[in-house]
Amino acid sequence: MDPSYGITGKLLVWFFAIVAFFYGTILLLYVNFQQVVHLSEGIVSKNYAISDISKRMLENLISMEENEKKYHLLQRRDYLDYFIRARQEFEAGLNRVLVLADQGVVISPYWQEIADVYSHYPSLPADEAEQEGVVAPGGTLWIPEKVINDWIEKVSAARLENMQEVEAATRQLNQRGAQSAHKALIGLGIASLVGLLGVVFLSYSMIRPLKDLMRGIRSITKNRSSEPLKIHSRDELGELAAAFNEMTERLRQEEQLRSDFISMLSHEIRTPLTSIRESVNMIEEQVMGPINDRQRKFLEIAGSEIGRLCDLLNHLMQASRLEPGALQLNFAPVDTYALVADCIESLKASIEAKQVHVESEIPMDTPDVKGDIQYLRQLFLNLIGNAVKFSDREARIWVRVGAPDVQQRLTFSVVDTGPGILDEEIGNLFNKFYRATNVREHLDGVGLGLSITKNIVEAHGGAIWVESHVGQGTTFSFTLPLFFPAETTVRDKGLKKWHVKRTALRAIQ
């Protein structure tokens, strides 16, 4: 089918195809029905007529033979009348058969033989026969018994032939009926098959691009990006796919423009901000001369705010560098036990300040994962730091690991007992600059940590997801690929240590 047809055109083509097969089947049935009718008419108009005529003619011949004998024996006029009446009926039946022959009906040659012999025996009414004196034995009115017997045999033979023709025609009629039913079933089957194939084809040609479109929309909703859709047709769905591709390309370009703008702006602001910070530090250190306590207080406030601006710019520049597909990773075996222990140790100050309990449930014999140690460290710091940040005082936080899955990946989880996240906000957590409504006003942040975390996980070939219940806490889970020694020739043994002793760190309070 020409892919340039629109959906309406495809529907019309399949509709007319089904209608054509349907009416073709009806036409075939009509032709076969006409043939059956023709055979039936032949049986009724010829065979049944000849059968009836031959039956009556046999009765007439027998009657003629009996009445002739009775007349000669008893000499009664009644038998002469019966004879003449039977002969007239016989003659009428013979004429009817001959008329059928004149009308083009094929008859047995016995009928013509009987007619030729019968023409030698002229018939006369009873009165004329008595006057002519032909009623005596051996007169011309009478037909010899031998001739009548011969006619009886020929009529019987013709009648038998007619019955055989009736049987053959009936058999042919049954055969035609069976063929008609068979062809009708085949035609209806083909029409049904064409209809089914049409439905399947149209459903596939419509559902496939719709599924691709839905997949692309979900990808944009989840990842803010999508691969271009393949355009399989030039109908309305093909135009929709083309429009979607244009939209995704425009979104990608705009996202790239925003990222470039943020990177440029952060870089341009960072230089003068660094100068301002150094100037404030120099004044605070009295390089430019002595300062009083009031001046020192305001300089400390200015230094704190400059630090916040510097952190914000660092996050913005980091988010620009950690775009999907832009990370340059140095893969190596990473000891996750030591890595998590080091991350918990690095967050010790904030953990103690908030008096939360962080427990590492990662066994020492956990197999190594394959990844870039610096980015994985940032990954764990972001998730554990968020759990500490959003948890209440004296809350509990767990860092856990699961068994390897079928894709040879380890699943890590950071579980907290914090306030939880609303269901309608979970889908936006990994978007840039998004912050949940329940933390926007009383907690600092720019909404880039989870976006950066997601990019790091996906760059390592893993996946990240979140489960949360309001008032019960949140669980962030992600997967990382296992390391196999055959993947590298040199194993960095120093990574096993990480400046962390293998002994004790199950909980830090």
N, C-alpha and C positions, 0 to 999 in steps of 0.2 A: 504494500500500500504506500502511496506517495506520502512521505512525511510532511509535505507542505500543506496537506489538507488540515483544516481546523477540526476541532472536536466535533462540531456539528456535521462537517463533511464526512468524518469517519463514521459517525452514527448513521447518517443517511446511507452511506455505501453498504454498511453491514445490514441495515434494514432492508434495502432493495435486494441485496443478495439473498437474504432469508425469504423475502417475498417471492423472488424469482424461483428459488428451489421449491417453495410451497406450491406456487401456481404451476410449475413444471410437473410436479407430482400430480396435481389435479388434472392437468392436461393428459398426462400418461394414463391416469385412471379413466378419463373420459374416452380415450381412443380404445383402450381395452374393453370398456363397457359397450362401446359401439360394436366392436367385433363380437362380443357375447350376444348383443341384441340381434345382430345379423345372423348368427348361428341359430339363435332361438327362432327367429322369423322363418329361416329355412326349414327348420324342423316342423314348425307349425303349419306353414303354407304348403309345403311339399309332402314331407314324409307322413305327417299325421293324416293329410288328405288322401294320399295314396293308400295308406294303411286302411283307412275307413272304407274307401272305394273298393279296394281289393277284397275286403271282408264281405261287403255286400254282393260283389260280383260272384264270389264263391257260393254264397247262399243262393243267388239267382240261378247259377248253373246247376246246382243240385236240385233246385225247385223245378227247373225246366226238364231235367232228366226224369224226375219223379212224375210230373204231370203228363209228360209225353207217354209214359208207360201206362199210367192210369187211364188216359183217354183211349188209347188203343185197346185197353182191356175192357173198359166199361162203356165207351162211346157216349160219354156225357159231355155236354157243352161246357159245363163249369170248368172241367180240367183243361179244355182248350183255352178258355179265358185266362186261367191261372198261368198257363204256359206262355201265352202271348204277353201277359203283364210282366212275368219274370224276364222274358226275353227283352222287352222294352227297357226294363230297369237295367239289365245287363248292358244293353246298347248305350243307354245314357251314361252309365259309369265308364264304359270304354271311351265314349266321346269326351268325358271330363278329363280323363287321363291324357288323351290326345291334345286337348286344349292346353293342358299344362306344358306339353312338349312344344306346342306352337309358341308359348310364352317364354321359351328359352330354358325351361326346367329340364334337366337331364333325367330321363326315365330309362327303365330297363328295356332292352330290345325285344323282350317277350311281348310287350304290349303291341308293338308294331306288327309282329308276326300274327298275333290274335286278330288285329284289325284287318290284316290282309286276307286271312281265311274267312273272317266273318262277312267280308264284302261279297262273297259268293253265295250267301244265304239271305236273299231279300226278305224283309218282314212285311206281313199284311195283317190288317185287322181281322178279327174272327169271322165277321160276316162275309167279307170279300174272300177270305180263305175257303169258306164253305161253298160259295158260289163258284169259285174257280176250280173247286174239286181237288184242292191240294191238301185236304185234311186226311186223306186216306193214307194208310201206311206207305211210306216211301215218297210222300208228297214233298214239295220244295219248302213248305213251311217248317217242316221238322228238320232238326239238326241231328246228324247221326250221333249215337252214343259215344262212338270212338272219338269224334271231334270234340264233344263236350268234355270227355275225360282228359283229352290232350290239353284243352283250355284250362281245365281245373289244375293240371300239373303246372302249366306255364304261369297262371295267376298266382299259384302257391309259391312258385319259384321267384316271381317278381316281388311278391309280398315278403318273402324271406330276405331278398336283397334289400328291400326297403327297411326292414327291421334292422339289418346289419348296418345300413347307413344311419339309422336313428341311433344305434348303439355307438357307432364311431363318432357321430356328431355330438352325442351326449358326453362321450369321453373327452372330446376336444373342448366341449363347453366347460367341463370340470377343470381341464388343464388350463384353459384361458382364465378361469376364475382364480385358480391357484397362482398362476403367473401374475395376475393383476394384484392379488393380495401381497405377493412377494415383492413386486415392484413398488407397490404403495408403501410397504414397510421400509424398503430400501430408500425410497424418496423421502419419507418422513424422517428416517434415521439420518440421512445426509443433511436435511434441513435442520434437524435438531443439532447435529454435530457442527454445522456451520454457525448456527446460533450460539452454541456453547463456546466454540472457538472465538467467535466475535466478542462474546462477553468477556472471555479470559483475556483476549488481546487488548480490548479497550480498557479492562480493569487494570491490566499490567501496565499499559502505556500511560494510564492516568495515576495509578497508585504509586508506581516507581518514582516519577518526578516529585510527587507530593511527599513521599517518604524522604527523598533526598532534601527537599526543601525544609521539611520539619527537622531533619537532622542538622541542617545548616543553621536554622533559627536557634535550635537548642545550643549549638556550638557557640553562636554569637552571644546568647544569653549567659552561657557558662564561662566561655573563654574570651569573649569579646573579639573573636576572630573565627573565620571559617574558610575551609578550602573551597575553591570555585566549583560550582555544580557543573556536571557534564550535561550538555544540551543534546538530547536524543531526538528531538523533533522540532519542527518550526511552527507548531500550533500554539494555542494560547498558553499551554503549560511551558512550552519552550520559551516563549516570550517572558513568562513569569520567572523562569530560571535565569534568563539573561538579565532581567531587571534585578534579581537577587544578587547576581554576580557583580553587577554595576554598584549596587548598594554596598556589598562587602568590600569591594575595592575602594570605594569612597571612604568607608569607615576606616579601612586600613591606612589610607593616605592621611586622613584626619588624625588618627591615633599616632602615626609617625610624626606628623607636624606638631602635635601636642608634646610628644616625647622630646623631639628636637628643641622645641621652644623651652620646655622645662629645663632641659640639659643646658641650653645656652644661657637661659636666665640665671640658673643656679651658678653656673661658672662665672658669669659677669658680676653677680652680686657677691660671690664669695671673696673675690680679690679685695674690693673696698671694705668688706666686712672684716676681713682678716686684718687689714690696716687699722680699722677702728678698734678691734679687740686688742691689738698690740699697743695702740696708743693708750687705751684705758688701763691696760696692765702696767705700762710704764709710769703713768700718772699715779696709779695706786701704789706702785713700788717706790714712789717719791723720787723717780729719776729726774723729773722736771722741777723738783723742789718739794718742800714739806707741805702736807695737807692735814686738815683737821678731821675730827671724827665724823662730823656731818658730811663732809666731802667724801670720806672713805665709804660711808654707808651708801651714798648714791652711786659711787663707782662700783661697789659690789653688786648693786641692783642692775646697773648697766651691763656689767660683766656677765651676770646670770642670764639676762635677756639675750645678749650677744651669743652666749653659748647655746641657748635654745634655737636661735636663728641658724647657727652653724650646724646643729644637729638636724634641723629641718632641711637645710640645703644638702647635707650629706645623704639623707634619705631620698631626696628628690633625684640627686645624681646617681645614687645607687639603683633606684627604680628604673632610670633610663638605661643604665648599663645591663640590667638583668631582664631585658625583654626576652620573650620566648624565642629560642633559636639563636640568640646572640651570645650566650654564655660559652666561654672557652674553658672547658674542664680538663683538669689533669687527673685522670683516673688512677687510683691506687687502692690497695686494700686498706680498709679503715676498721679499726677496732671500736665497735659501737659501745662496748662497756666503758672503755677508757674515755671515749668521746663524750658520752652522757655525763660521766663523773666530772670531767673537766668543765662542762657547761654548767652543771649545778654549782660547782665551786666558784665559777666566775660570777654567778648570780647570787652569791652568798649574802652580799650586803643587802640587796633588796628583799631576799628571803627572810633575813633576820629582822629587817625593819618592819615587815608586815607580819612576822611571827607565824608564817605558814609552814607546813610540813611537806617537804618534797621527798618522795621515795622513788628510788630507782629499782625497778623489778626486772632489770636486764641481767641475766646470769653472766658470770665471767667467761663461760665456755660458749657464749653466743658466737656463731660464725661471723667472719668479717664480711662487710659489704663493699661493693665496688663504687667508688665515688671520689669526688674532689673534697679533701678534708676541710679546706677553708670554708667552702660553701655549705657543707654538711654541718659544720660547727655553727654557722649563722642560722641554718635551718632549725636546729635544736634550741639555740638561744632564743630565737623569735617565738617558738611555740611555748617553751617553758616560761619565758619572760612574760608572755601574754597571760598564761595561766596564773602566774603570781600576781600580775598587775590587776586582773579582774576578779580575783578571789577575795573573799572576806578574811578578816583576821582569824588566825588559828585554823584556817581551812586546810584540807589535805589535797595533795597533788601527786599523781602517780605517772611514771614513765615506764611503759610496758613494751614487750616485744612478743609477737606471735610466732607460730611455726611457719616454715617456708611454704609458699603456695605452689600450685602446679607450674607456675612460670618462674620458679626458683627466685622468689622475692620474699624478703622479710617485711612484716607489717609492724610498724611502730605506732604507739598510741600515747598521747598526752591527755590525761584525764584529770578534770578538776571538779570541784563541788561548788562552783560559782553560781551567779544568778541565771545562767543559761541564755539562750538566744531565741528570739521569736522565729517561728517557722517561716514566715514570709520574708525574713531577712537573711536566712541561711544561704539562699542562692546568690546573694550579692556580696558575701563576705570576702571573696577573693578578688573583687573588682578594685581597681586603683581608687584611692581616696575615699573609699566607703567606710563609714563608721556606724556602728549600731546606735539606734536612737537612745538606748538606756545608758550610754557612756559618753555621748557627745558633749554634754555640758559640764561634767565633773571630772573627766579624765583627759589628759593630754594625749596627742597623737595626730597623725596626718592620714592614717588609713592606708599605709603602704606595706606594712609588715607582712600581712597574709598574702598580698599579691606577689611580693618578692619570694616568700616561702613557696608558693605554688609554682613559680617559674623554676626555682631550684629543683624541686621534686620532679617536675616534668622533664627538665634537662637531664636528669639522671635516669629517665625511662620509667619513672614510677607514677603513682597517682595519689591524690590527696582528697579527703572528704571529711565531713564533719557531722556529728550527731549531737543533738542538744535537746534538752527539755527544760522549759522555764522553771526556775526554782530548784532544779535538781543537778545542774551542772552541764558541762560540755566535754565532748571527746573529739580531739583532732587525731585522725589516723592517716598514715601515709605508708607507701611501700618503697623499698630500695632494693636494687638487685644484689644477689649474693656474689661474692668474689670467689673465683676458682683459680688455684695456683697456676694452672696451665695458661691463663690469660696473659701472664707477664713472666719475664725471665729473671727479674731481680725483685726480690721482696724486701721492702724497707722494714727491717726489724725494729728500727727506732720508733715506728708508729705504735708499737705495742706498749710503750712506756708512757709517752705523752706527759712526762713529768708528774705522773699520778701513780701512786702506789696501788697495787692490786688488792690491798687488804681492805679496807673497811668501808666504804662509803655507801651505806644503804639508805641513810636518812640524814638530812641536814636540817636543823631547826633554826 
